């Protein structure tokens, strides 16, 4: 229906909350800080598991310098949510 906006219920993705540089990159420490800020224990293993899951789903890729970059797939999925 034109003019009707549908929104999804549920929490915002932690990946959406991670601050990135101008190229869409972020560090492991950035992911760990967001994970901790959401009320989770500061557990590096759990943050690493999150990053591995995002990589497996195609949302991030690991750069040669050890940083992570949000992929086009994640950006296009965000666009479809609106």
MODA-V190490 format. One record per backbone hydrogen bond with DSSP energy under -0.5 kcal/mol. CO is the residue of the C=O (numbers start at 1). NH is the residue of the N-H. E is the energy in kcal/mol with one decimal. If there is no record, write none. Layout:
BEGIN
{{CO/NH/E} {CO/NH/E}}
END
This chain:
BEGIN
{{1/4/-1.6} {3/5/-0.5} {4/6/-0.5} {13/17/-0.9} {14/17/-0.6} {14/18/-0.9} {15/18/-0.6} {21/24/-1.9} {24/70/-2.2} {25/21/-2.1} {26/68/-3.3} {27/31/-1.8} {28/32/-2.6} {29/33/-2.5} {30/34/-2.1} {31/35/-2.3} {32/36/-2.4} {33/37/-2.6} {34/38/-1.2} {35/40/-1.3} {36/39/-1.7} {41/43/-2.4} {42/44/-0.7} {43/47/-1.9} {44/48/-2.5} {45/49/-2.0} {46/50/-2.1} {47/51/-2.2} {48/52/-2.4} {49/53/-2.3} {50/54/-2.6} {51/55/-2.3} {52/56/-2.5} {53/57/-2.2} {54/58/-0.6} {54/59/-2.8} {54/60/-0.9} {55/58/-1.0} {59/71/-2.7} {61/69/-2.4} {63/66/-2.0} {67/63/-3.3} {68/26/-2.6} {69/61/-2.1} {71/75/-1.8} {72/76/-3.0} {73/77/-2.1} {74/78/-2.0} {75/79/-1.8} {76/80/-1.7} {77/81/-0.9} {78/81/-0.5} {79/82/-0.9}}
END
